[in-house]
Amino acid sequence: MKKEVLMTDLNENQRAIIVSILGGQMVNKRLADLGLIPQTKIKVLRKAPFCGPIEIEARDSKLILGMLKDWCSTIKVGEETLEAGRETGLIALYFWNKIKESYNDEFQKPFKEGAGIITSSTHKTFQGPQGGIIIGNNNLDEKDWKKIEKALFPGIVYNFHIHRFPSLAITALEMNEFGKEYAKQVIINAKTLAEALTDQGFDVLCPNLGFTESHQIIVNVKEFGGGKIVADNFEECNIICNKMALPWDSAHDATKNPSGIRLGVQELTRFGMREEEMKLISSFFRDMLIDKIDIESVKKEVIDFRKTFQQVKYCFRV
């Protein structure tokens, strides 16, 4: 058994054993009626995005629990090891969308939990050149690693763009030096922005889960015209965000004009912005969407604000 976590922290296809139920008597009884009691083995089958329902397998039955109802977040589990997978020759591959997360102690540590391979990007929250990376666990068999190399080249990749390596190496050194401090402030800023937007009257998703544990938050802007319309209007104000489909959007709306927008604070943080700036930024959103202040006035506010943050932080000084 590994460390105890909440069931909401498990990934799809991950197995675990229920250790305890943290809810009150009513929640305990309802879950017990479903067969979810301590020592029950479960497997996560599917997880809907943005705090949507989670489908699990338990006692030869399939159950769907609503995360927003706090049911899943009351179930504490112990993760099973991946020894069974190793015995059958399976290798766990972990897609790490934002490798910066490795510098935050609150995030998972895939290799320590048994993953054999990690794939990730070298840009976004990891401030390196655009590209991808594949990392193998020290325990990965050399033959398996050779298979990966052969599949990539010649096959998928024909040009490695070697000129990226010096900047990637410098970024890695900077992250070793500043990564923990940077990751911590990114999450603080994201939570602060979510709370401030909520106070301004916006519908920020997952307040019961602390809004976020990463660099980004999701805002439902359906009442303001939808994600595409809002993102386009913000761009005219020099605020860049992107539309985001939410679980309840139809297939048509999800691609054309979804209900949400996604906001990330990693770049704001890298330029030295902190909690007070997140609160000020939330006021730009209110000015634009709720108070209907004209675009040029908001744009001028944004430009004047941005001029005061011109130096990149969390990096070596030249």
N, C-alpha and C positions, 0 to 999 in steps of 0.2 A: 504493500500500500504506500502511496505517496502522500503529500500534504493534503489536508482537507480543503475543499473549495465549495463554492455554491454550484448548483447544477447549471445555472446560467453561464458559468465560466467554461463549461465543457464545449468541445467542438463536435461537429457532426461526425458520426461513426465512432465516437469515443465511448468507452465503457467505464462504468464506475459502480460503486456500492454505496447505497444510502447509509450515512452515518447517524444523522439525526434530523429532526424536523424543527425548525426554529420558530414556526408560527404558533399562534395561540391554540386553545383547545378546539375551537371550531375548525380551523384549518387542518389541524392534526387529524380530526375525525374524518373530514372529507377526503383527505389524502389516503387515510387508512382504508376507507371504503373502496378506494381504487386499487388497493394492494400496495401502496407506497408507504412502507414502514422501514425502520432501520434493518440493515442487513439484506435488503432487497437489491438484486443486481439489475442495473438498467443499462440501456444503450441509447444514445442520442441519435435519432434517425435524420431529423431535419430541424433547422432553426430558421424562422422567418426573420428578415432584417428589421432593424429599428425597433427592437423590443417586441416583436410580434410573437405569435405562439411558437411553442417548441414541441416537436413530436418525439416521443420516446417509446422504447420497447421494454416491457417489464412483465415478468411472469407469463410469457408467451402471448401477451396482449399488446396492442398498440394504443397509446394514449396521447392526446393533444392537450397541453396545458397552456393557459394564457399567461405570458410573462408579465403583462401589464397589470394583472390581478394580484401580483406579488406571490403567486403560488410557487413558481419555479425558484424565486429568490429566497424561499424559506427552506428549501431542501439542501442540506449539506451532505456532500458526498466525499468519498475517498477514491482517488483515481487508481485504476488498475494499471499495472506495469504493462509494457509492450513485449514481455518475454514470449507470450504466445505467438505474436507476430514474427518474432525472430526465429522461433522454432520451426515455423512453416515457411521461412524464407521471404516473408513480406518485409518491406521497408516503408516506414512512415515518412511521407513527404509533407512538409509544413510550408504553406505559402505565407510568407511574412511580408505583407503589403508595405509596411513601413518599418524598416530595419532600425530606425531611431528608437523604436519601442524596447529594444534590447537594453537600452540604458536606463529604463524605468523599472524599478524593482517590483512594481505592481503588475507588470505584464508577465506572460508566461515565458519560461525558458525552455524552448522546444528541445534542445539537445539533452538537457538534464532530464526531461520527461520522456526521452526515448526516441525522438525523431532521428531518422537517418540522414535526411536531406532537407535543406532549407533553400527556398528560392525567394528572391526579393528584388527590389529596385535599388539603384544607387543614387537616386535623386529624391525628390519630394522632401520628406522630413529628414532624411539623411542627405546633407547638403553637398552632395557630390555631383559629378557629371552625369548626364542622362545615360541610362543603361540598366542592365540587369546583372544579377550575380547568383551563382549556385554554390552553396556551401555544404560540404560533407562532414558528418560527425567523425571524430577521430576513430570511432569504432567501426566505421563503414569499411566493408571488405574492399581491398584494392581492385578486385575483379569487377565489382559493382561500379566503382568509380570510373574504371576504364570504359564500361558500357555507356556511361553518361558522356564521357569525352567523345566517344565514337559517334554517338547519336547527334551530338552538337556539330562536330566538324570532322570530315565534311558531311554536311547534311542540312542542318538548320542555319548555321552561321558560317559565312565565308570570309568575313572581314571583322577583325576584333577591335579595330580602332585603337591601336596601342597608345596613341597620344593621350587617351583618357587616363592612363594609369598614374602618371605623376599627380594629377589633381585628385584622383581617387585616393591615393596614398596620403596626401596632405589632409583630405577630409577625414579619413580614418584616424589620423593622429589627433586632429582637432576634436573629434568626437570622443576619443579616449580621454582627452584633457577636460573637455567642457560638457560632454554628453549628458551626464547625470543632472547637472544643474540646468541645462537647456531643456531636457525632457520634463523635469519637474515643473519648470515655469510654463512650458507649453500647456500642460494639463491644467495648471492653476488658471491660466488665461482663458482656456476653453470653457472651464466651468464658470468663471466670472462673467464671460460674455453671455453664456446661456442664462445665467441668473439675471443679468442686467436686461437682456431682451425680454425675459419673462416679466420682469417688473415694468417694462415699457408697454406690455400688453400683447406680446407675441406668443404664439403657441410653439414652444420649443419641446421637442420630443424627449421622452424618458425622464421626466423630473423625479420620478420615484426611484430611479437608479442613479441619481446624481448627474443626470444629463449625458455625461461622457466620461471616459477614462482614457481618451486619446486627444489628438490635436483638433478634432472636428466635432461639429454639432449639426443637427438637422432641425430645420424650422419649417413648419407647415404654413405656407403662405397662400393657401387656396382662396381665402377670403379677399386677398389683394389681387387676384387675377391669375394666380398660378405661378409655378417656378420659372418658366421661360420668360414670361412677361416681366416678373419682378427682377430677374437676373439682367435682362436687357435694359430695364430702367436704371438699375444700379450702375451698370457699365457707363451710362451717360454721366453718372456722378463720380466716375473714377473709382468705383467700388466693384471689385471683380469677385463674383461667386458663380456657382453653376447650378442649373436645375437638377432636381433629384426626385426620382420616383418614390412614392410612399406605398406601403403594402396595400392600401385600399384603392389605388389608382387602377383604372381600366388599362388594358393593353394599349389602346389608342392614346389615352392621356399620358401614360408613362413615357411614351416616345415623343409626343408632340408638345404637351404643356403639363408636366406633372405637378403634383400639389406642393412639393417641397423644394427647398434650396439647401445646399451644403456649404457650411462655412468652416474654413480652416484657419488656425491662428499661428501656424509654425513660422511663416515669414514675418508676421507682425512681431512675434517674440524675438526673432533673430535680429530685428532692427531695434531692440531694446524696449519695446512696449510691455507694460505690465498691467496690473489690475485696474488702475485709474483710467488708463487709455482704453481698456475694454469697455468700461462704462460709458466713456465718451463716444466710442464707436457705436454703441447701441442707440445713442441719441440720434445719430445720422439715420439709422433705420426708421426711427419714429418720425423724424422730420420728413422723410421721403414718403413713407407708406401710410402713416396714420394722420399726421398733421398736414400732409399734402403741400408742403413747402416747395416752391418751384425748383426745378432741376439745377439751374445755374447757381442759385444761392447755396444749395447743398454741395454742389461741386466745388465752389469756392472754399467752403468750410473744410472739405476733405483735403483739398490741395494745401491750404494753409497749415492744417494739422500735420500732413505728411512731410512737409518741409522741415519740421523739427526733429525728424528721425532719419538721418542720412548715413549713419555709421553702422556697419554690420558688427554684431556682437557674437560672443561664443566662438571666437576664432583667434588665431595668432595675429598679433599686430605686426605690420611690416614697416 
